[in-house]
Amino acid sequence: QLTGRWYSIGLASNSNWFKEKRHLMKMCTTIISTTAEGNLEVSSTYPKGEQCVTRNSLYTKTEQPGRFSYTSPRWGSKHNIHVVETNYEEYALVATQISKSTGPSTMVLLYSRTKELSPERLEMFTQFSREQGLTDDEILILPQTGEPGGAGM
């Protein structure tokens, strides 16, 4: 039910890379599909300089509904992904606990089916992120990227 195309509208994180990169971050598309086993294949596109980069991840379902796990082959970090709230047609709020050798971090993502979301949803995302212990400078509503067809797309 989470399958299809989503836009990442909001991102909150207390990790170091986020602090360094937040001024560069833009809205990206994420395509989610399910495997026969009920796992999620997540294909995220994000802007890197002048071009878009795609990263594919396989989120493995756990015993608990709405919870998935993922281990990054690149960083060896372990991600516990929790789909907090979604109505499938409009938005999805996803919280991720990340543990790696340098210590744990929290990430909250707000996905939307369209590039615009109501202020209420944005407020809900901000509130939820604060409840996770994130501060206002760790919470970001992502600016829209230019339409594809521009440089390097």
Order of alpha helices (4+ residues) and beta strands (2+ residues): beta-alpha-beta-beta-beta-beta-beta-beta-beta-alpha-beta
